[in-house]
Amino acid sequence: MSAVALCVALGFGIVAPAIPLFARQFGVGATAAGAVVSAFALTRFLSGLAAGRLVDAVGQRRGLMLGLVVVGVSSVLAGLAQNYPQLLILRGVGGIGSAVFGVGAMSLVLKVASRNMRGRAVSIYRSGFLIGGITGPALGGAVLGISLRAPFFLYAGTLTLAAAVVFFFVIQGGADNDTDDTDLSDTDDDGTADPTLRTLLPTPEYQAALIANFAVGLAVLGVRSAVVPLLLVDSLGVAPGWVGAAFVSSAVVQTALMFPAGKWADTAGRRAALITGAVIAAAGLALLAVGGSLVLALIAMAVFGAGAAFLGSAPGALVGDVAGKRSGTVVAVFNMANDLGAVAGPVLAGWLVDAGSYTAAFGMAAGVVLLAGILGLRLPGGAPRHSDR
């Protein structure tokens, strides 16, 4: 699954820089070009619950493959788009496929990993996305010099490779073992009723996981991506190239610590990992809020990356601990919390920056991250019990 994540993130990193530029070729303005980027995230969020129900109906492996096929086909067609409406609609379709893929992939990772290995499983899976996210944009920038349509086809190619990995190693390799997802009964192996979204929402474990994933989306995908470039270039007055250096430093630290953070979640417990990640990530955001130099900003991004490593493994492990066999809807809402944060983060932070305060923007993100840590205080301490579930 880590290889699948790597292929998907690599392709997305390749195509991401091309999307607004390709849209501008149809004679639209910057707002309309940005809407093409937003269409993917918006339809991914809006289709989350339906994606969860679909995965529950067809199984994690089939849902995973179906999502990859939809995103891949929509990418090829987007590369062949002849006008702006076609491009906008096809990127939206891709977001729907991404929602199905995301639910199927995470559900499968959580299902095949035992409770005492779940943090490490989530961290390895997410590491694939991080590595692909680092290398993808560099390749995408090179391909842009050839053609604005080429990145869409390369994205489809990496998705085809991901689908091949799923078919040979996940579907064929897992068809005869005890993790086969064709059993869609509403009870676990011990005869207890499978938990539903309604029964899980009041639990401290699921609440902490949702808020933590929302915080990750808001701070990592929202505030960091939208505000840090403005801080470095407009406020600190450094060359744009330092933006890439800042993001790489954060991603490298996060990638290096993902597996240790996942192991910490399995050995010290979800509570310790979640609180540790929230405190460290909030400290990094606070440094960005008060920092007035490039050196301090680079240090702050590295600190934030360290905290994000813990926040990238503990919440997912928590969901796996409380979810049953039919976890599609449960995982879908978990993913939607992240998407909601990613959509809301840039808007809220941008509004605060326009009001003249980078400190308030980063402070807002730090507050949300700390809220996740506070909710983590309600979790039981200690390592999770050894269990097949």
JOSULQUI-V368846 format. One record per backbone hydrogen bond with DSSP energy under -1.0 kcal/mol. CO is the residue of the C=O (numbers start at 1). NH is the residue of the N-H. Records with the same first field share a line. If there is no record, write none. Layout:
# JOSULQUI-V368846
CO = NH + NH
This chain:
# JOSULQUI-V368846
1 = 5
2 = 6
3 = 7
4 = 8
5 = 9
6 = 10
7 = 11
8 = 12
9 = 13
10 = 14
11 = 15
12 = 16
15 = 19
18 = 22
19 = 23
20 = 24
23 = 26
24 = 27
29 = 33
30 = 34
31 = 35
34 = 38
35 = 39
38 = 42
39 = 43
40 = 44
41 = 45
42 = 46
43 = 47
45 = 48
47 = 51
48 = 52
49 = 53
50 = 54
51 = 55
52 = 56
53 = 57
54 = 58
55 = 59
59 = 63
60 = 64
61 = 65
62 = 66
63 = 67
64 = 68
65 = 69
66 = 70
67 = 71
68 = 72
69 = 73
70 = 74
71 = 75
72 = 76
73 = 77
74 = 78
75 = 79
78 = 81
83 = 87
84 = 88
85 = 89
86 = 90
87 = 91
88 = 92
89 = 93
90 = 94
91 = 95
92 = 96
93 = 97
94 = 98
95 = 99
96 = 100
97 = 101
98 = 102
99 = 103
100 = 104
101 = 105
102 = 106
103 = 107
104 = 108
105 = 109
106 = 110
107 = 111
108 = 112
109 = 113
114 = 117
117 = 121
118 = 122
119 = 123
120 = 124
121 = 125
122 = 126
123 = 127
124 = 128
126 = 130
127 = 131
128 = 132
129 = 133
130 = 134
131 = 135
132 = 136
135 = 139
136 = 140
137 = 141
138 = 142
139 = 143
140 = 144
143 = 146 + 147
149 = 153
150 = 154
151 = 155
152 = 156
153 = 157
154 = 158
155 = 159
156 = 160
157 = 161
158 = 162
159 = 163
160 = 164
161 = 165
162 = 166
163 = 167
164 = 168
165 = 169
166 = 170 + 171
167 = 172
177 = 180
186 = 194
188 = 191
192 = 188
196 = 200
197 = 201
200 = 203
203 = 207
204 = 208
205 = 209
206 = 210
207 = 211
208 = 212
209 = 213
210 = 214
211 = 215
212 = 216
213 = 217
214 = 218
215 = 219
216 = 220 + 221
218 = 223
219 = 224
222 = 226
223 = 227
224 = 228
227 = 231
228 = 232
229 = 233
230 = 234 + 235
231 = 236
232 = 238
239 = 242
240 = 243
241 = 245
242 = 246
243 = 247
244 = 248
245 = 249
246 = 250
247 = 251
248 = 252
249 = 253
250 = 254
251 = 255
252 = 256
253 = 257
257 = 261
258 = 262
259 = 263
260 = 264
261 = 265
262 = 266
263 = 267
264 = 268 + 269
269 = 273
270 = 274
271 = 275
272 = 276
273 = 277
274 = 278
275 = 279
276 = 280
277 = 281
278 = 282
279 = 283
280 = 284
281 = 285
282 = 286
283 = 287
284 = 288
285 = 289
286 = 290
287 = 291
293 = 297
294 = 298
295 = 299
296 = 300
297 = 301
298 = 302
299 = 303
300 = 304
301 = 305
302 = 306
303 = 307
304 = 308
305 = 309
307 = 311
308 = 312
310 = 313 + 314
313 = 317
314 = 318
315 = 319
316 = 320
317 = 321
318 = 322
319 = 323
325 = 327
327 = 331
328 = 332
329 = 333
330 = 334
331 = 335
332 = 336
333 = 337
334 = 338
335 = 339
336 = 340
337 = 341
338 = 342
339 = 343
340 = 344
341 = 345
344 = 348
345 = 349
346 = 350
347 = 351
348 = 352
349 = 353
350 = 354
351 = 355
352 = 357
353 = 356
357 = 361
358 = 362
359 = 363
360 = 364
361 = 365
362 = 366
363 = 367
364 = 368
365 = 369
366 = 370
367 = 371
368 = 372
369 = 373
370 = 374
371 = 375
372 = 376
374 = 377
375 = 378
376 = 379
387 = 115
